[in-house]
Amino acid sequence: MVPVSAISIKKLSKHFGKLRAVDGISLEVKEGEVFALLGPNGAGKTTTISMLCGLLRPTSGKASVAGYDAETEPLKVRKSIGVVFQQPSSDDLLSGRENLEMHALLYGMPGEGRKERIDSMLRLVGLTDRQKSRVKEYSGGMRKRLEIARGILHKPLILFLDEPTVGLDPQTRSHIWEYIRKMSQVEKTTIVFTTHYLEEAEKYADRVAIIDHGRMIALGKPSDLVRKLGGDIMLLKSKEPALIASELRKMPFARSVKIKEGIVSVTVPDSQKNLPKMLRLLDGVDSIEMHPATLNDVFIKYTGRAIREDSAEGSYWERIMNSKGDR
């Protein structure tokens, strides 16, 4: 039986020389919880998962996974978990089906029902027609789908997913997430995942932790973290943005007033009530756009940058600003 806390982390750290890749993280993940670990590249997410899987020894601190000490009982931990890392690890010379059959044998899956389980996983990830092809002939997306099928084949107590849906088409992403969510709800599988698609975390995670520079800087339900931002985000266009920003800062309900490339952004709580009031007090606003705050905006608040700044897929504000730069 998995304990109430499927994962327990206490002051976990990993140092590489002077680099503190993970710096004193403490965290509890409940049985059956879908938990997202978010952060910029290099924040310490993969290092944390590697320690939880028993692949890296921590510099200090403790981690318990499925009731086992990740440092002193790594074999017991590995028998209890499934892992899908960013980089594929399937055998190139074997077919997709042979990879799954080998994995089933390694995990001691009983012969009865093994074939049906493998067939089911191949259907889930859309590889039935290519199951006999060697993996070296697979595209990157096909390899990723096979890795996911392998990770969940043996019905692990805890499933670690490191960027599981990168390179997958939207339909396959949706199907896989539906199945993963079902594992959590029906089989009480605990899911820990990282992603650069923050809409996935917002939609599927019960809770999220944001880490940066190896430290945890935010923790909670996505909806609670979004609500703490304090309202909806408004983008105001005016010929006199500095004047508009100055007037907004005098309003008690206006928060986080900023100017970027001639556009004023402001966070407004209870927008249905305060937006009409705001517009009555302002002159010279040419246009206004409003959008509800999202987990992207939470991420920027805590880390100071979008999760994928180089691809213009940060908050709505970031996307608007990037698109206007070419005009």
C-alpha positions as CSV (number, residue, x, y, z in Angstrom):
1,M,0.0,0.0,0.0
2,V,1.2,3.5,-0.8
3,P,1.1,5.8,2.2
4,V,-1.1,8.9,2.4
5,S,2.0,10.9,1.3
6,A,3.1,9.1,-1.8
7,I,6.2,11.3,-1.9
8,S,7.8,13.1,1.1
9,I,10.7,15.5,0.5
10,K,12.5,17.2,3.4
11,K,15.2,19.8,2.7
12,L,16.4,18.0,-0.4
13,S,19.5,19.5,-2.0
14,K,21.8,18.6,-4.9
15,H,25.1,20.5,-5.5
16,F,27.4,20.1,-8.5
17,G,30.5,21.9,-7.2
18,K,29.4,25.5,-6.5
19,L,26.2,25.1,-8.4
20,R,23.1,24.4,-6.2
21,A,20.9,22.7,-8.7
22,V,18.4,21.9,-6.0
23,D,18.5,23.9,-2.8
24,G,16.6,22.7,0.2
25,I,13.2,21.7,-1.3
26,S,10.5,20.3,1.1
27,L,7.3,18.9,-0.3
28,E,4.5,16.4,0.3
29,V,2.6,14.8,-2.6
30,K,-0.5,12.9,-1.7
31,E,-1.6,9.5,-3.0
32,G,-3.5,9.8,-6.3
33,E,-2.6,13.5,-6.7
34,V,-1.6,15.0,-10.1
35,F,1.2,17.3,-9.3
36,A,3.1,19.7,-11.6
37,L,6.6,20.8,-11.0
38,L,7.2,24.0,-13.0
39,G,10.1,26.2,-13.6
40,P,12.4,27.8,-16.2
41,N,15.1,25.7,-17.9
42,G,17.8,24.9,-15.4
43,A,15.6,25.5,-12.4
44,G,16.2,22.1,-10.9
45,K,13.1,20.1,-12.0
46,T,14.8,17.2,-13.7
47,T,17.5,17.0,-11.0
48,T,14.7,16.7,-8.4
49,I,12.9,14.0,-10.3
50,S,16.3,12.1,-10.8
51,M,16.8,12.1,-7.1
52,L,13.3,10.9,-6.4
53,C,13.8,8.0,-8.9
54,G,17.0,7.0,-7.2
55,L,19.2,7.9,-10.1
56,L,21.1,10.7,-8.3
57,R,22.3,10.8,-4.7
58,P,21.2,14.0,-2.9
59,T,23.9,16.2,-1.4
60,S,21.7,16.5,1.7
61,G,18.1,16.0,2.8
62,K,15.7,13.1,2.5
63,A,13.2,11.8,0.0
64,S,10.6,9.0,0.5
65,V,8.9,7.6,-2.6
66,A,6.1,5.0,-2.2
67,G,7.2,4.6,1.4
68,Y,10.9,3.8,0.5
69,D,14.0,5.9,1.0
70,A,15.1,7.1,-2.4
71,E,18.7,7.1,-1.5
72,T,19.0,3.8,0.5
73,E,16.3,1.8,-1.2
74,P,16.5,2.8,-4.9
75,L,15.6,-0.7,-6.2
76,K,12.4,-0.8,-4.2
77,V,11.6,2.8,-5.4
78,R,12.2,1.8,-9.1
79,K,9.8,-1.2,-8.8
80,S,7.1,1.2,-7.6
81,I,7.4,3.9,-10.2
82,G,7.2,4.6,-14.0
83,V,9.3,7.2,-15.6
84,V,9.2,9.1,-18.9
85,F,12.2,11.3,-19.2
86,Q,12.8,14.0,-21.8
87,Q,15.4,12.0,-23.7
88,P,14.2,8.7,-25.2
89,S,15.8,5.5,-23.8
90,S,14.0,2.8,-25.9
91,D,16.2,0.3,-27.7
92,D,16.6,1.4,-31.3
93,L,17.3,-2.1,-32.6
94,L,14.1,-3.5,-31.2
95,S,10.6,-3.0,-32.5
96,G,8.1,-0.9,-30.6
97,R,6.3,-4.0,-29.4
98,E,9.5,-5.8,-28.4
99,N,10.5,-2.8,-26.3
100,L,7.2,-3.1,-24.4
101,E,7.5,-6.8,-24.1
102,M,11.0,-6.4,-22.6
103,H,9.8,-3.8,-20.2
104,A,6.9,-6.1,-19.1
105,L,9.4,-8.9,-18.4
106,L,11.7,-6.6,-16.4
107,Y,8.9,-5.6,-14.2
108,G,7.6,-9.1,-13.7
109,M,4.3,-8.6,-15.3
110,P,2.4,-11.9,-15.3
111,G,1.9,-13.6,-18.7
112,E,-1.8,-13.7,-18.3
113,G,-3.1,-10.4,-19.7
114,R,0.3,-9.2,-20.8
115,K,-0.5,-9.3,-24.5
116,E,-3.8,-7.5,-24.0
117,R,-2.1,-4.8,-21.9
118,I,0.5,-4.2,-24.5
119,D,-2.1,-4.1,-27.2
120,S,-4.1,-1.5,-25.2
121,M,-1.0,0.7,-24.7
122,L,-0.2,0.6,-28.4
123,R,-3.7,1.7,-29.2
124,L,-3.6,4.5,-26.7
125,V,-0.5,6.0,-28.3
126,G,-1.5,5.3,-31.9
127,L,1.4,2.9,-32.7
128,T,-0.6,-0.3,-33.4
129,D,0.2,-0.1,-37.2
130,R,3.9,0.5,-36.5
131,Q,4.4,-1.9,-33.6
132,K,6.7,-4.2,-35.6
133,S,8.9,-1.4,-37.0
134,R,12.3,-0.9,-35.4
135,V,12.4,2.1,-33.1
136,K,15.3,3.6,-35.1
137,E,12.7,4.1,-37.9
138,Y,10.4,6.1,-35.7
139,S,10.0,9.8,-35.8
140,G,10.6,11.9,-32.7
141,G,6.9,12.1,-31.9
142,M,6.5,8.3,-32.3
143,R,9.4,7.7,-29.9
144,K,7.9,9.9,-27.3
145,R,4.6,8.1,-27.6
146,L,6.4,4.7,-27.1
147,E,8.2,6.1,-24.1
148,I,4.8,7.1,-22.5
149,A,3.3,3.7,-23.3
150,R,6.3,2.0,-21.7
151,G,6.1,4.2,-18.6
152,I,2.5,3.4,-17.8
153,L,2.6,-0.2,-19.1
154,H,3.1,-1.9,-15.6
155,K,0.6,0.3,-13.8
156,P,3.1,2.0,-11.5
157,L,2.0,3.4,-8.1
158,I,3.8,6.7,-8.9
159,L,4.4,8.0,-12.5
160,F,7.1,10.6,-13.2
161,L,6.7,12.5,-16.5
162,D,9.4,14.9,-17.6
163,E,8.0,17.0,-20.5
164,P,5.8,14.1,-21.6
165,T,3.9,15.7,-24.5
166,V,6.7,17.7,-26.2
167,G,6.5,17.0,-30.0
168,L,3.0,15.4,-29.8
169,D,0.1,16.6,-31.9
170,P,-2.9,18.1,-29.9
171,Q,-5.1,15.1,-30.4
172,T,-2.5,12.6,-29.0
173,R,-1.7,15.0,-26.1
174,S,-5.4,15.1,-25.2
175,H,-5.8,11.3,-25.4
176,I,-2.8,10.7,-23.2
177,W,-3.8,13.2,-20.6
178,E,-7.3,11.8,-20.4
179,Y,-5.7,8.4,-19.7
180,I,-3.3,9.8,-17.2
181,R,-6.0,11.6,-15.4
182,K,-8.1,8.4,-15.3
183,M,-5.1,6.5,-13.8
184,S,-5.1,9.1,-11.0
185,Q,-8.8,9.0,-10.4
186,V,-9.5,5.3,-10.8
187,E,-6.3,3.5,-9.9
188,K,-5.1,6.1,-7.4
189,T,-1.8,6.5,-9.3
190,T,0.2,9.5,-8.2
191,I,1.4,11.6,-11.1
192,V,4.3,14.1,-11.0
193,F,5.1,15.9,-14.2
194,T,7.0,18.8,-15.6
195,T,5.8,20.7,-18.6
196,H,6.4,23.9,-20.6
197,Y,2.7,23.8,-21.7
198,L,1.3,25.7,-18.7
199,E,-2.2,25.1,-20.0
200,E,-1.7,21.4,-19.2
201,A,-0.7,22.2,-15.7
202,E,-3.6,24.6,-15.3
203,K,-6.1,22.0,-16.6
204,Y,-4.8,18.7,-15.2
205,A,-2.8,19.4,-12.1
206,D,-4.4,19.3,-8.6
207,R,-1.5,21.3,-7.4
208,V,1.6,23.0,-8.8
209,A,5.0,23.9,-7.4
210,I,7.1,26.6,-9.1
211,I,10.8,26.3,-8.6
212,D,13.6,28.6,-9.7
213,H,17.3,28.5,-9.0
214,G,16.7,25.2,-7.1
215,R,14.2,26.7,-4.6
216,M,10.5,26.3,-4.4
217,I,8.9,29.8,-4.7
218,A,5.2,29.0,-5.0
219,L,2.9,26.1,-4.2
220,G,-0.8,25.6,-4.4
221,K,-3.8,24.8,-6.6
222,P,-3.6,26.5,-10.0
223,S,-6.9,28.3,-9.4
224,D,-5.7,29.6,-6.0
225,L,-2.4,30.9,-7.4
226,V,-4.2,32.6,-10.3
227,R,-6.7,34.2,-7.8
228,K,-3.9,35.5,-5.7
229,L,-2.8,37.7,-8.7
230,G,-5.7,39.8,-7.7
231,G,-7.9,40.2,-10.8
232,D,-8.0,40.4,-14.6
233,I,-5.4,42.0,-16.8
234,M,-6.3,45.0,-18.9
235,L,-4.2,46.3,-21.8
236,L,-4.9,49.9,-22.6
237,K,-3.8,51.7,-25.8
238,S,-3.5,55.5,-25.7
239,K,-1.6,58.4,-27.3
240,E,-0.5,59.3,-23.8
241,P,0.4,56.1,-22.0
242,A,2.4,57.8,-19.3
243,L,-0.6,60.0,-18.4
244,I,-2.9,57.0,-18.4
245,A,-0.5,55.0,-16.2
246,S,-0.2,58.0,-13.8
247,E,-4.0,58.2,-13.4
248,L,-4.3,54.5,-12.9
249,R,-1.8,54.5,-10.1
250,K,-4.1,57.0,-8.2
251,M,-7.0,54.5,-8.3
252,P,-7.1,52.3,-5.1
253,F,-8.2,49.2,-7.0
254,A,-5.6,49.3,-9.8
255,R,-2.6,47.0,-9.3
256,S,0.7,46.3,-11.1
257,V,0.5,49.2,-13.6
258,K,3.2,48.9,-16.3
259,I,4.0,50.4,-19.6
260,K,5.6,48.4,-22.4
261,E,6.0,49.6,-26.0
262,G,3.3,52.3,-25.5
263,I,0.7,49.9,-24.1
264,V,-0.4,50.2,-20.4
265,S,-1.2,47.0,-18.5
266,V,-3.0,47.0,-15.2
267,T,-4.5,44.3,-13.0
268,V,-8.1,45.0,-11.9
269,P,-9.8,43.0,-9.2
270,D,-13.6,42.5,-9.5
271,S,-13.5,43.8,-13.1
272,Q,-17.2,43.8,-13.7
273,K,-17.5,46.4,-10.9
274,N,-14.3,48.3,-11.3
275,L,-13.8,48.5,-15.1
276,P,-16.7,50.9,-15.7
277,K,-15.5,53.0,-12.8
278,M,-12.0,53.0,-14.3
279,L,-13.1,54.1,-17.7
280,R,-15.2,56.9,-16.2
281,L,-12.1,58.3,-14.5
282,L,-9.8,58.0,-17.6
283,D,-9.7,60.2,-20.7
284,G,-7.8,59.4,-23.9
285,V,-8.1,55.6,-23.9
286,D,-8.3,54.5,-27.6
287,S,-8.9,50.8,-27.0
288,I,-8.9,48.3,-24.2
289,E,-8.4,44.5,-24.1
290,M,-9.2,42.3,-21.1
291,H,-8.2,38.8,-20.3
292,P,-8.5,36.6,-17.2
293,A,-5.2,35.9,-15.5
294,T,-3.7,32.5,-16.1
295,L,-1.0,30.3,-14.8
296,N,1.4,31.9,-17.3
297,D,0.9,35.2,-15.5
298,V,1.5,33.5,-12.1
299,F,4.7,32.0,-13.5
300,I,6.0,35.4,-14.7
301,K,5.1,37.0,-11.4
302,Y,7.3,34.5,-9.5
303,T,10.1,34.0,-11.9
304,G,10.2,37.3,-13.7
305,R,10.0,35.7,-17.2
306,A,7.8,33.6,-19.4
307,I,8.4,29.9,-19.3
308,R,9.4,29.9,-23.0
309,E,10.3,33.5,-23.7
310,D,12.1,32.6,-26.9
311,S,8.9,31.2,-28.4
312,A,6.6,34.0,-27.4
313,E,4.4,31.6,-25.5
314,G,4.3,33.4,-22.1
315,S,1.4,35.3,-20.7
316,Y,-1.1,37.0,-22.9
317,W,0.7,40.3,-22.2
318,E,4.0,38.8,-23.4
319,R,2.4,37.4,-26.6
320,I,0.7,40.8,-27.3
321,M,4.0,42.7,-26.8
322,N,6.0,40.2,-29.0
323,S,3.5,40.4,-31.8
324,K,3.4,44.2,-31.8
325,G,7.2,44.3,-32.1
326,D,7.0,43.4,-35.8
327,R,4.5,46.1,-36.7
